[in-house]
Each structure stands twice: as structure tokens, then as C-alpha cells.
């Protein structure tokens, strides 16, 4: 923390999201400023709960759901097959060396297809104590 404070005043503390934060992130990625239809709320909450507070998982599932029809039928299919998506994500994570796993976790802080400035990423990693 001392090194992070010395390098930058903007320190990023990364942690698992609670249920409310997870839902807000998911909602923002899928619906933006629009309201979530009532018929999708309960299945959406189940899907988000299955992400376990991992921002990368939430953003990945939200990206998928934002590209398919917004009907309970489609979302329930995703919910039923979520275990497969979870195993794909966990393979990406589990095959990293332990010292890189925390760095991987930081990627969810950036939007999909965002060009990440190396100095911005380095400051983030320093703030987290990875470097």
C-alpha cells in the first residue's frame, strides 16, 4: 500500500463483488440505462449469482446475454448451460501461474475491446501489489 500511494494517488482495490454490486455491473452491461424487464429479473439474478462475484465472469456473461434475444426462454437456456461457460473461464484462470492470476482478475476493470494503456495497467498492478 505504501508503494502504491507513492506511485499514484488513484489506488484500485480489487475484491469480489457482493450480490448488489454484481447485479449493478451485469445490469449496466446488458441494459445500460434501461430497466430490466420483470420477466428477466429472476433468471438474470440466478445467472449473476452463479458468477460468484467475479467481475470478469459477470462481464463475459453479460456480453453474451446482450447479444441474444431478451426473452426468458433464451436466458433460461444460458442459465442451464452456465456451468459450461464457467468451466471455460476457469480453464483460462486455472492454467495461469499463481502469480499471474491476480493480474488476470484486473482485466474485468476494462471494457471489452478496450485498448489498455501499458502505463495505466502497470499503475493498477503496482497499486494492487502485484509488482
Residue frames as a rotation matrix with the C-alpha (Angstrom) as fourth column:
UNK 1
0.571 0.821 0.000 0.00
0.821 -0.571 0.000 0.00
0.000 0.000 -1.000 0.00
UNK 2
0.362 -0.521 -0.772 2.91
0.196 -0.768 0.610 2.35
-0.911 -0.372 -0.176 0.74
UNK 3
-0.711 -0.653 0.261 4.39
0.351 -0.009 0.936 1.80
-0.609 0.758 0.236 -2.72
UNK 4
-0.201 0.732 0.651 1.00
0.965 0.035 0.259 2.23
0.167 0.680 -0.714 -4.39
UNK 5
0.720 0.466 -0.515 0.43
0.595 -0.795 0.113 5.50
-0.357 -0.388 -0.850 -2.54
UNK 6
-0.052 -0.845 -0.532 3.88
0.118 -0.534 0.837 6.74
-0.992 -0.019 0.127 -3.55
UNK 7
-0.786 -0.289 0.547 3.37
0.515 0.183 0.837 5.89
-0.342 0.940 0.005 -7.24
UNK 8
-0.642 0.650 0.407 -0.19
0.206 -0.366 0.908 7.15
0.739 0.667 0.101 -7.64
UNK 9
-0.830 0.450 0.330 -2.97
-0.524 -0.427 -0.737 8.82
-0.191 -0.785 0.590 -5.71
UNK 10
0.167 0.916 -0.365 -5.52
-0.979 0.198 0.049 6.74
0.117 0.349 0.930 -7.62
UNK 11
-0.825 -0.488 0.283 -5.32
-0.543 0.823 -0.164 3.32
-0.153 -0.289 -0.945 -5.95
UNK 12
0.028 0.818 -0.575 -7.54
-0.781 0.377 0.499 0.48
0.624 0.435 0.649 -7.18
UNK 13
-0.641 -0.123 0.758 -8.65
-0.645 0.623 -0.444 -2.03
-0.417 -0.773 -0.479 -4.57
UNK 14
-0.274 0.508 -0.816 -9.96
-0.705 0.471 0.530 -5.15
0.654 0.721 0.229 -6.30
UNK 15
-0.781 0.138 0.610 -12.19
-0.421 0.606 -0.675 -7.56
-0.462 -0.784 -0.415 -4.44
UNK 16
-0.760 0.620 0.193 -15.09
0.635 0.648 0.421 -9.88
0.136 0.443 -0.886 -5.12
UNK 17
-0.699 0.608 0.377 -18.37
-0.461 -0.785 0.413 -8.07
0.547 0.115 0.829 -5.72
UNK 18
-0.759 0.568 0.318 -21.34
-0.082 0.401 -0.913 -8.58
-0.646 -0.719 -0.257 -3.42
UNK 19
-0.339 0.693 0.636 -24.75
0.837 0.531 -0.132 -9.53
-0.429 0.488 -0.760 -4.86
UNK 20
0.623 0.627 -0.467 -25.90
0.393 -0.767 -0.506 -5.93
-0.676 0.132 -0.725 -5.28
UNK 21
0.031 -0.709 -0.704 -22.67
-0.558 -0.597 0.576 -4.79
-0.829 0.375 -0.414 -6.95
UNK 22
-0.775 -0.289 0.561 -22.71
0.194 0.736 0.648 -7.87
-0.601 0.612 -0.515 -9.19
UNK 23
0.081 0.905 0.416 -26.27
0.876 0.135 -0.464 -7.13
-0.476 0.402 -0.782 -10.29
UNK 24
0.613 0.122 -0.781 -25.46
-0.054 -0.979 -0.195 -3.46
-0.788 0.161 -0.594 -10.98
UNK 25
-0.438 -0.847 -0.302 -22.47
-0.477 -0.065 0.876 -4.41
-0.762 0.528 -0.376 -13.14
UNK 26
-0.694 0.250 0.675 -24.48
0.557 0.781 0.283 -7.02
-0.456 0.572 -0.681 -15.02
UNK 27
0.363 0.927 -0.093 -27.45
0.706 -0.339 -0.622 -4.67
-0.608 0.161 -0.777 -15.45
UNK 28
0.338 -0.313 -0.888 -25.23
-0.360 -0.914 0.186 -1.88
-0.870 0.257 -0.421 -16.76
UNK 29
-0.706 -0.708 -0.023 -23.51
-0.322 0.293 0.900 -4.18
-0.630 0.643 -0.435 -19.27
UNK 30
-0.656 0.507 0.559 -26.76
0.701 0.683 0.204 -5.72
-0.278 0.526 -0.804 -20.58
UNK 31
0.265 0.950 0.162 -29.30
0.963 -0.253 -0.092 -2.90
-0.046 0.180 -0.983 -20.33
UNK 32
-0.590 -0.508 0.628 -27.30
0.518 -0.834 -0.188 0.30
0.620 0.214 0.755 -19.95
UNK 33
-0.949 0.245 0.198 -29.69
-0.314 -0.758 -0.571 2.99
0.010 -0.604 0.797 -18.69
UNK 34
-0.180 0.931 -0.317 -32.83
-0.588 0.157 0.794 0.96
0.789 0.329 0.519 -19.49
UNK 35
0.022 0.299 0.954 -34.78
-0.947 0.312 -0.076 -1.01
-0.320 -0.902 0.291 -16.91
UNK 36
-0.960 -0.271 -0.066 -34.54
-0.279 0.937 0.210 -4.79
0.005 0.220 -0.975 -16.77
UNK 37
-0.150 0.952 -0.267 -37.86
-0.631 0.116 0.767 -6.36
0.761 0.284 0.583 -17.80
UNK 38
0.100 0.272 0.957 -39.57
-0.976 0.212 0.042 -8.08
-0.192 -0.939 0.287 -14.86
UNK 39
0.937 0.349 -0.004 -39.72
-0.342 0.914 -0.218 -11.41
-0.073 0.205 0.976 -16.68
UNK 40
0.484 -0.834 -0.265 -35.90
0.104 0.355 -0.929 -11.47
0.869 0.422 0.259 -16.97
UNK 41
0.278 -0.399 0.874 -35.06
-0.809 -0.588 -0.010 -10.25
0.518 -0.704 -0.486 -13.47
UNK 42
0.679 0.021 0.734 -35.21
-0.599 0.594 0.537 -13.56
-0.425 -0.804 0.416 -11.57
UNK 43
0.877 -0.396 0.271 -33.33
0.475 0.797 -0.373 -15.61
-0.068 0.456 0.887 -14.17
UNK 44
0.477 -0.714 0.513 -30.81
-0.013 -0.589 -0.808 -12.79
0.879 0.379 -0.290 -14.54
UNK 45
0.415 -0.284 0.864 -30.22
-0.891 -0.320 0.323 -12.75
0.185 -0.904 -0.386 -10.78
UNK 46
0.860 -0.102 0.500 -29.64
-0.078 0.942 0.325 -16.51
-0.505 -0.318 0.803 -10.79
UNK 47
0.734 -0.613 0.292 -27.11
0.518 0.227 -0.825 -16.17
0.439 0.757 0.484 -13.60
UNK 48
0.342 -0.601 0.722 -25.32
-0.430 -0.784 -0.448 -13.33
0.836 -0.157 -0.526 -11.80
UNK 49
0.648 -0.064 0.759 -25.27
-0.732 0.221 0.644 -15.26
-0.209 -0.973 0.097 -8.52
UNK 50
0.917 -0.275 0.288 -23.57
0.323 0.937 -0.132 -18.12
-0.234 0.215 0.948 -10.38
UNK 51
0.583 -0.729 0.360 -20.72
0.095 -0.379 -0.921 -15.77
0.807 0.571 -0.152 -11.26
UNK 52
0.470 -0.374 -0.800 -19.61
0.859 0.401 0.317 -15.74
0.202 -0.836 0.510 -7.63
UNK 53
0.812 -0.101 -0.575 -18.79
0.198 -0.879 0.434 -12.03
-0.550 -0.466 -0.693 -7.54
UNK 54
-0.247 -0.933 0.261 -16.10
0.619 0.056 0.784 -12.33
-0.746 0.355 0.564 -10.23
UNK 55
0.145 0.333 -0.932 -16.29
-0.348 -0.864 -0.363 -9.22
-0.926 0.377 -0.009 -12.44
UNK 56
-0.728 -0.466 -0.502 -14.73
-0.622 0.143 0.769 -11.00
-0.287 0.873 -0.394 -15.42
UNK 57
-0.854 0.463 0.238 -17.34
0.487 0.872 0.049 -13.72
-0.185 0.158 -0.970 -15.27
UNK 58
0.007 0.895 -0.446 -20.17
0.473 -0.396 -0.787 -11.19
-0.881 -0.206 -0.427 -14.91
UNK 59
-0.057 -0.104 -0.993 -18.94
-0.615 -0.780 0.117 -9.09
-0.787 0.617 -0.019 -17.83
UNK 60
-0.935 -0.328 -0.134 -18.48
-0.313 0.588 0.746 -12.18
-0.166 0.739 -0.652 -20.01
UNK 61
-0.585 0.791 0.182 -21.99
0.745 0.612 -0.265 -13.49
-0.321 -0.019 -0.947 -19.34
UNK 62
0.139 0.634 -0.761 -23.46
0.176 -0.772 -0.611 -10.01
-0.975 -0.049 -0.218 -19.75
UNK 63
-0.498 -0.403 -0.768 -21.73
-0.661 -0.396 0.637 -9.69
-0.561 0.825 -0.069 -23.12
UNK 64
-0.979 0.173 0.109 -23.28
0.205 0.834 0.513 -12.95
-0.002 0.524 -0.852 -24.22
UNK 65
-0.282 0.946 -0.159 -26.76
0.831 0.158 -0.533 -12.05
-0.479 -0.283 -0.831 -22.96
UNK 66
-0.081 0.238 -0.968 -26.65
-0.153 -0.963 -0.224 -8.61
-0.985 0.129 0.114 -24.56
UNK 67
-0.712 -0.307 -0.632 -26.31
-0.646 -0.066 0.760 -10.30
-0.275 0.949 -0.151 -27.98
UNK 68
-0.888 0.458 -0.041 -29.21
0.413 0.834 0.366 -12.75
0.201 0.308 -0.930 -27.78
UNK 69
-0.175 0.900 0.400 -32.97
0.042 -0.399 0.916 -12.13
0.984 0.177 0.032 -27.71
UNK 70
-0.880 -0.104 0.464 -34.15
-0.417 -0.302 -0.857 -10.79
0.229 -0.948 0.223 -24.37
UNK 71
0.245 0.945 -0.217 -36.67
-0.645 0.326 0.691 -13.50
0.724 -0.029 0.689 -23.64
UNK 72
0.326 -0.084 0.942 -36.95
-0.877 0.345 0.334 -15.75
-0.353 -0.935 0.038 -20.56
UNK 73
0.980 0.083 0.179 -36.60
-0.014 0.933 -0.359 -18.81
-0.197 0.350 0.916 -22.81
UNK 74
0.576 -0.816 0.054 -33.19
0.069 -0.018 -0.997 -17.77
0.815 0.578 0.046 -24.15
UNK 75
0.011 -0.582 0.813 -31.92
-0.830 -0.460 -0.317 -16.61
0.558 -0.671 -0.488 -20.77
UNK 76
0.608 0.252 0.753 -33.03
-0.679 0.657 0.328 -19.86
-0.412 -0.711 0.570 -19.12
UNK 77
0.938 -0.338 -0.077 -31.02
0.215 0.741 -0.636 -21.77
0.272 0.579 0.768 -21.72
UNK 78
0.136 -0.915 0.380 -27.96
-0.279 -0.403 -0.872 -19.75
0.951 0.013 -0.310 -20.77
UNK 79
0.163 -0.016 0.986 -28.66
-0.984 -0.077 0.161 -20.35
0.073 -0.997 -0.028 -17.09
UNK 80
0.899 0.269 0.346 -28.94
-0.307 0.950 0.060 -24.09
-0.313 -0.161 0.936 -17.75
UNK 81
0.748 -0.655 0.109 -25.65
0.535 0.497 -0.684 -24.15
0.393 0.570 0.722 -19.67
UNK 82
0.796 -0.427 0.429 -23.80
-0.503 -0.860 0.078 -21.70
0.335 -0.278 -0.900 -17.46
UNK 83
0.714 -0.536 0.452 -21.68
-0.115 0.546 0.830 -24.48
-0.691 -0.644 0.328 -15.98
UNK 84
0.529 -0.512 0.677 -20.03
0.841 0.422 -0.338 -24.92
-0.113 0.748 0.654 -19.37
UNK 85
0.620 -0.283 0.732 -19.21
0.128 -0.883 -0.451 -21.23
0.774 0.373 -0.512 -19.62
UNK 86
0.825 -0.284 0.489 -17.92
-0.562 -0.316 0.765 -21.26
-0.063 -0.905 -0.420 -16.07
UNK 87
0.648 -0.610 0.456 -15.60
0.366 0.774 0.516 -24.17
-0.668 -0.167 0.725 -16.85
UNK 88
0.505 -0.465 0.727 -14.23
0.752 -0.177 -0.635 -22.36
0.424 0.867 0.261 -19.90
UNK 89
0.655 -0.237 0.717 -13.50
-0.337 -0.942 -0.004 -19.26
0.676 -0.239 -0.697 -17.82
UNK 90
0.816 -0.350 0.460 -11.98
-0.408 0.216 0.887 -21.32
-0.410 -0.912 0.033 -15.04
UNK 91
0.640 -0.629 0.441 -9.68
0.741 0.657 -0.139 -23.06
-0.203 0.416 0.887 -17.54
UNK 92
0.480 -0.455 0.750 -8.34
0.285 -0.728 -0.624 -19.66
0.829 0.514 -0.220 -18.60
UNK 93
0.601 -0.180 0.779 -7.74
-0.699 -0.592 0.402 -18.78
0.389 -0.786 -0.481 -14.98
UNK 94
0.862 -0.184 0.472 -6.52
-0.223 0.700 0.679 -22.17
-0.455 -0.691 0.562 -13.71
UNK 95
0.680 -0.633 0.370 -3.84
0.731 0.545 -0.412 -22.51
0.059 0.551 0.833 -16.38
UNK 96
0.567 -0.511 0.646 -2.16
-0.238 -0.852 -0.466 -19.29
0.789 0.110 -0.605 -15.34
UNK 97
-0.416 -0.725 -0.549 0.78
0.528 0.298 -0.795 -19.38
0.740 -0.621 0.259 -12.94
UNK 98
0.187 0.576 -0.796 -0.39
0.981 -0.064 0.183 -18.36
0.054 -0.815 -0.577 -9.44
UNK 99
-0.456 -0.424 -0.782 1.43
0.555 -0.823 0.123 -15.01
-0.696 -0.379 0.611 -9.56
UNK 100
-0.995 0.091 0.049 -0.49
-0.011 -0.565 0.825 -14.02
0.103 0.820 0.563 -12.74
UNK 101
-0.414 0.902 -0.123 -3.97
0.859 0.432 0.274 -14.98
0.301 0.008 -0.954 -11.55
UNK 102
0.016 0.402 -0.915 -4.49
0.684 -0.673 -0.283 -11.70
-0.730 -0.621 -0.286 -9.71
UNK 103
-0.755 -0.334 -0.565 -3.37
-0.161 -0.741 0.652 -9.78
-0.636 0.583 0.505 -12.80
UNK 104
-0.855 0.498 0.143 -5.96
0.381 0.419 0.824 -11.67
0.351 0.759 -0.548 -14.86
UNK 105
-0.140 0.820 -0.555 -8.60
0.966 -0.009 -0.257 -10.58
-0.216 -0.572 -0.791 -12.35
UNK 106
-0.395 -0.114 -0.912 -7.82
0.190 -0.981 0.041 -6.93
-0.899 -0.157 0.409 -13.19
UNK 107
-0.968 -0.053 0.246 -8.86
0.250 -0.082 0.965 -7.34
-0.031 0.995 0.093 -16.82
UNK 108
-0.153 0.987 0.039 -12.53
0.972 0.143 0.185 -7.03
0.177 0.066 -0.982 -15.88
UNK 109
-0.050 0.085 -0.995 -11.88
0.521 -0.848 -0.099 -3.41
-0.852 -0.524 -0.002 -14.92
UNK 110
-0.734 -0.290 -0.614 -11.61
-0.335 -0.633 0.698 -2.55
-0.591 0.718 0.367 -18.62
UNK 111
0.363 0.909 -0.205 -14.38
-0.627 0.076 -0.775 -2.62
-0.689 0.410 0.597 -21.25
UNK 112
0.355 -0.161 0.921 -14.30
0.507 0.861 -0.045 -5.34
-0.785 0.483 0.387 -23.90
UNK 113
0.404 -0.315 0.859 -12.05
0.897 -0.051 -0.440 -4.47
0.182 0.948 0.261 -26.86
UNK 114
0.989 -0.115 -0.089 -10.63
-0.078 -0.936 0.342 -1.51
-0.123 -0.331 -0.935 -24.91
UNK 115
0.392 -0.919 0.036 -7.07
0.322 0.100 -0.941 -0.62
0.862 0.381 0.335 -25.83
UNK 116
0.905 -0.056 -0.421 -5.30
0.417 -0.066 0.906 -0.74
-0.078 -0.996 -0.037 -22.48
UNK 117
0.593 -0.733 0.333 -2.50
-0.481 -0.654 -0.583 1.75
0.645 0.186 -0.741 -21.98
UNK 118
0.189 -0.597 -0.780 0.52
0.462 0.755 -0.465 -0.10
0.866 -0.273 0.418 -20.56
UNK 119
-0.781 -0.523 0.342 1.30
-0.024 -0.521 -0.853 2.63
0.624 -0.674 0.394 -18.02
UNK 120
-0.053 0.858 0.511 -2.30
-0.896 -0.267 0.356 2.57
0.442 -0.439 0.782 -16.79
UNK 121
0.723 0.313 -0.616 -2.15
-0.145 0.940 0.308 -1.19
0.676 -0.133 0.725 -16.34
UNK 122
-0.218 -0.888 -0.406 1.24
0.459 0.273 -0.845 -1.05
0.861 -0.371 0.348 -14.62
UNK 123
-0.683 0.027 0.730 -0.06
-0.522 -0.716 -0.462 1.56
0.511 -0.697 0.503 -12.16
UNK 124
0.416 0.904 0.096 -3.05
-0.785 0.304 0.540 -0.66
0.459 -0.300 0.836 -11.45
UNK 125
0.570 -0.272 -0.775 -0.81
0.266 0.954 -0.140 -3.69
0.777 -0.127 0.617 -10.83
UNK 126
-0.591 -0.799 0.111 1.52
0.200 -0.279 -0.939 -1.65
0.781 -0.533 0.325 -8.60
UNK 127
-0.337 0.559 0.757 -1.45
-0.821 -0.569 0.055 -0.36
0.461 -0.603 0.651 -6.63
UNK 128
0.735 0.654 -0.178 -2.60
-0.522 0.713 0.467 -3.94
0.432 -0.251 0.866 -6.09
UNK 129
0.334 -0.693 0.638 0.88
-0.775 0.183 0.604 -5.01
-0.536 -0.697 -0.477 -5.01
UNK 130
0.941 0.041 0.336 1.48
0.134 0.866 -0.482 -7.34
-0.311 0.498 0.809 -7.94
UNK 131
0.503 -0.806 0.312 4.70
0.440 -0.072 -0.895 -5.56
0.744 0.588 0.319 -8.98
